Amino acid sequence: MNFQQLKKMNQDVIYEVYTNMESSEFFYVGYIQKVFNEFIVLESYSECGTFDGFRIIDAARIFKMQAGTQYLERYRNLPRVSEQLPQFEDGKDILLEFIEWGKTQNKLVEFIMAWDEKIIGTVVSIDEGILAIDSILDSNFKPDGRCFFEYEDIIEVGLDTNYLKLSTGDIP
């Protein structure tokens, strides 16, 4: 979806957000927090209706959004999350600001890459378009060295998700 289409979406409505054309069974549920030129910030929720972190998603990957579906009935009276992200400014590199904020907060971050790989870790540095993270294995959450990758290959970032909280033992 393009910027103009996404800007018209009601931010007080919870949506199903589809990003994987190969599997329409997978989608995010959440409120649009903010729309930027290339990305949206989504306040996401799990299948059981609990807050599931913030996601920044490449808008070009969003091929469908749905509201008012039978599936979304379970989220009807869901209170919005009280957790807040910092105010991100229009015109700045939102993806970089989002990652920098995660770095300053020493948060575990989930990166989805253009080649469909998930990389999890804490951001160590961002230098000349290269991110360095102390990565952990997705399978058992054990440290797995330092990973370097190009910033421009990131298509999605997750912070404070239940999955990441589970890996650190912080899930309620």
C-alpha positions in Angstrom: 0.0 0.0 0.0 1.2 3.5 -0.6 1.6 6.4 1.8 -1.6 8.2 0.7 -3.7 5.0 1.1 -2.3 4.3 4.6 -2.7 7.9 5.7 -6.5 7.5 5.1 -6.7 4.5 7.4 -8.5 5.3 10.7 -5.9 5.0 13.5 -8.7 4.3 16.1 -9.6 1.0 14.4 -7.9 -2.3 14.9 -6.8 -4.0 11.7 -5.6 -7.3 10.3 -2.4 -6.3 8.5 -1.2 -8.7 5.8 2.4 -8.7 4.7 3.0 -12.2 3.3 1.4 -12.8 -0.1 2.4 -16.4 0.0 0.4 -17.1 3.2 -2.7 -15.1 4.0 -3.0 -17.2 7.1 -0.3 -15.0 8.7 -1.1 -11.4 9.6 -0.6 -8.9 12.4 -3.5 -7.5 14.5 -3.1 -3.9 15.7 -3.6 -0.2 15.6 -1.7 2.0 13.3 0.3 4.4 15.5 1.9 6.4 12.8 2.3 6.4 9.0 5.6 7.5 7.5 6.6 7.7 3.8 7.9 4.1 3.6 6.9 2.5 7.0 4.1 2.3 9.4 4.4 1.8 13.2 1.9 -0.8 14.4 0.8 -1.3 18.0 0.3 -5.1 17.7 -1.7 -7.6 19.7 -1.4 -11.4 20.1 -4.1 -14.0 19.3 -5.2 -13.9 23.0 -5.6 -10.1 23.0 -2.5 -9.1 24.9 -0.2 -6.3 23.8 2.4 -7.8 21.5 4.9 -5.0 21.1 5.5 -2.4 18.4 6.3 -3.2 14.8 7.7 -1.0 12.1 6.7 -2.4 8.8 7.7 -1.6 5.2 4.5 -0.2 3.8 5.3 -1.7 0.4 4.9 -5.2 1.9 1.4 -4.5 3.1 -0.9 -5.9 0.5 -4.2 -6.1 2.4 -5.7 -4.7 5.6 -9.1 -5.7 7.0 -11.3 -4.2 9.7 -14.6 -5.3 11.3 -14.0 -9.0 10.5 -15.4 -11.9 12.6 -11.8 -12.6 13.6 -11.4 -9.1 15.0 -14.6 -9.5 17.2 -12.4 -10.9 20.0 -10.6 -7.6 20.1 -13.7 -5.4 20.1 -13.3 -4.0 23.7 -9.6 -4.2 23.8 -8.1 -1.2 25.6 -5.2 0.5 23.9 -1.7 -0.1 25.3 -0.4 2.5 27.8 3.2 2.0 26.7 4.4 4.7 24.3 7.1 5.1 21.8 9.0 8.4 21.6 7.6 10.9 19.1 9.2 10.2 15.8 9.4 13.2 13.4 8.1 13.2 9.8 10.9 13.7 7.3 13.5 11.8 9.4 14.5 8.2 8.8 11.9 6.5 11.0 13.5 3.1 10.7 16.8 4.4 11.9 15.2 6.3 14.7 13.2 3.2 15.8 16.4 1.1 15.8 18.3 3.8 17.7 15.6 4.0 20.3 15.8 0.3 20.8 19.5 0.5 21.1 19.4 3.3 23.7 16.8 1.3 25.7 19.0 -1.8 25.4 16.0 -3.7 24.0 16.1 -7.0 22.3 15.1 -6.4 18.7 13.7 -8.7 16.0 14.7 -7.8 12.4 13.0 -9.3 9.4 15.3 -9.1 6.4 14.6 -8.7 2.7 15.7 -12.3 2.2 13.1 -13.6 4.7 15.5 -14.3 7.6 14.7 -13.3 11.2 17.7 -11.9 13.2 17.3 -11.3 16.9 19.6 -9.4 19.2 20.6 -6.2 20.8 22.0 -3.4 18.7 25.6 -2.6 19.3 26.2 -0.1 16.6 25.0 1.5 13.4 27.9 2.7 11.3 27.9 3.7 7.6 24.8 1.7 6.9 26.0 -1.5 8.7 24.3 -2.7 11.8 26.2 -4.8 14.4 24.1 -6.7 16.8 24.8 -9.2 19.5 22.6 -12.0 18.2 20.8 -14.8 19.9 19.6 -18.0 18.3 15.9 -18.1 17.4 15.6 -21.7 18.5 16.9 -21.6 22.0 17.6 -17.9 22.7 21.3 -18.5 23.5 24.0 -16.0 22.5 25.2 -16.6 18.9 28.0 -14.1 18.3 27.9 -10.7 16.6 26.0 -10.3 13.4 26.6 -7.6 10.8 24.1 -6.7 8.0 23.1 -3.8 5.8 20.5 -1.4 7.2 18.8 -1.1 3.8 17.9 -4.9 3.9 15.6 -4.5 6.9 11.9 -4.8 6.0 10.4 -5.1 9.5 11.5 -4.5 13.1 9.8 -5.7 16.3 10.3 -4.4 19.8 8.7 -5.6 23.1 7.0 -8.5 21.5 5.8 -11.4 23.6 8.2 -13.7 21.8 11.1 -11.4 22.7 9.9 -11.1 26.3 9.7 -14.9 26.4 13.3 -15.2 25.3 14.4 -13.0 28.3 12.0 -14.4 30.8 10.1 -11.1 31.0 6.7 -12.4 29.9 4.0 -11.9 32.5 
